[in-house]
Amino acid sequence: MKKIILITIVLAMLFSVTANAQTNVTELTGTIHASILDVDIPTLASFTINPNGPTFSSPDLIISNNSTMPVTLSISGFDNKAGSDNQFIEVGKEDKDWDNLGISQSSKYIHIAIGAKNPNEMGYIINREWLIDVSAHDVQAGTIECGSMAPFRNVTLKFTGEYGKAFQQTFTTTYDLMFLVSIME
């Protein structure tokens, strides 16, 4: 009889605990801040054409991704600056026989491009293609994605060009090169 009373008391306590149990929900709210793009792009660059060489020369353009995430670098504009002394028509690299242009065509047509100096450089995202040659001619049709950069890395870009060899005088031309930087998809 004592066992039955003891079992009854234990069962009563269990039911009593179960009947008094409560469920609580804790709402957890998190704040996620927007990523900050921090990319250094030089604001000045230059090139020199010496048709007597023939040579096209330009210093390297170094871009630094100081952001905490990978970024994608695109070119959204690449054209003669309005009011520049000479307004070239940008054409494809294979569109002209560059060594056989006369005076009027030499000062009229140019192929100028920018691309990765070394596509295997540590600053580039591995397994993502980096374009070697983005020409002013190609950018006229719209923005071109060049490639992606790793966080806290630099990449080195180089300019290349094709041009006529018949110039009667020295002159200056100026280009606007517009970069677009975005967080990598």
SVG drawing of the C-alpha trace seen along z (x, -y; Angstrom):
<svg xmlns="http://www.w3.org/2000/svg" viewBox="-2 -72 65 74">
<polyline fill="none" stroke="black" stroke-width="0.4" points="0.0,0.0 2.9,-2.3 4.2,-1.7 0.9,-2.6 0.7,-5.8 4.4,-6.7 3.7,-6.1 0.6,-8.2 2.5,-11.0 5.3,-10.9 2.8,-10.8 0.9,-13.7 4.2,-15.7 5.0,-15.0 1.6,-16.1 1.8,-19.1 5.2,-20.1 4.0,-19.4 0.9,-21.5 2.9,-24.5 5.6,-24.4 5.8,-27.5 7.3,-28.2 9.2,-31.5 10.3,-32.9 13.3,-35.3 13.3,-37.6 16.9,-38.3 17.4,-41.4 20.7,-41.9 22.0,-45.0 24.2,-44.4 26.0,-47.5 26.6,-48.2 30.0,-47.3 32.2,-50.3 34.0,-50.3 37.5,-51.7 39.4,-51.5 42.2,-53.8 42.3,-54.6 44.9,-57.2 43.2,-60.3 46.0,-61.0 47.8,-58.8 49.7,-59.5 50.9,-57.9 53.4,-58.9 53.4,-57.9 56.7,-58.2 56.1,-57.1 59.8,-57.2 60.4,-54.2 57.7,-53.1 56.8,-53.1 53.7,-53.5 54.7,-54.0 52.9,-54.6 53.6,-54.0 51.6,-51.2 48.4,-52.1 48.1,-50.5 44.7,-50.1 44.4,-49.2 41.4,-47.5 41.4,-48.6 38.0,-47.1 37.2,-44.1 35.5,-42.3 36.3,-41.4 35.3,-44.0 34.7,-44.0 36.3,-46.7 34.6,-47.8 35.2,-50.5 32.1,-52.6 33.7,-55.3 36.9,-55.6 36.8,-58.4 38.5,-61.6 37.8,-64.4 35.6,-67.1 37.7,-70.0 40.9,-67.9 43.3,-69.2 42.9,-66.2 39.7,-64.1 40.6,-60.6 38.1,-58.0 38.8,-54.9 38.8,-51.7 39.5,-48.0 43.1,-46.8 42.7,-44.9 40.6,-47.6 43.5,-49.5 46.9,-48.8 48.6,-51.0 52.0,-51.0 50.5,-52.4 48.3,-55.2 48.9,-58.7 48.9,-62.1 45.1,-62.5 44.3,-59.0 47.2,-58.9 45.7,-61.9 42.2,-60.5 42.3,-56.9 43.8,-55.2 43.4,-52.0 44.0,-52.5 43.4,-49.9 43.9,-49.0 44.3,-45.6 46.0,-43.4 49.7,-43.6 49.9,-40.1 46.5,-38.3 48.0,-35.9 49.0,-38.7 48.0,-38.0 45.5,-40.8 43.2,-39.2 40.5,-36.7 41.6,-33.2 39.4,-31.3 37.8,-34.6 38.8,-35.8 40.6,-39.2 40.5,-40.9 43.8,-41.6 42.7,-44.3 39.7,-46.6 39.8,-49.1 38.3,-52.5 36.5,-51.3 34.8,-48.4 33.7,-50.6 31.9,-53.0 29.2,-50.2 28.8,-50.0 30.3,-49.2 32.8,-46.3 33.6,-44.3 37.4,-43.9 37.6,-41.5 37.6,-41.1 40.1,-42.1 40.8,-40.4 40.4,-42.4 43.5,-44.4 45.4,-43.8 46.7,-45.8 46.5,-45.1 48.6,-46.5 47.1,-47.6 48.9,-48.7 47.9,-50.7 48.6,-49.6 48.0,-51.3 48.1,-51.1 48.4,-54.2 49.5,-55.6 53.1,-56.8 52.6,-60.0 52.3,-63.0 53.4,-66.5 53.7,-68.0 53.6,-67.2 50.3,-67.6 48.4,-66.5 45.2,-64.6 43.3,-63.8 41.1,-60.9 38.6,-60.4 38.8,-56.9 35.9,-56.1 36.1,-53.2 33.1,-51.6 33.7,-49.7 31.2,-47.4 31.0,-44.6 31.7,-41.3 28.6,-39.2"/>
</svg>
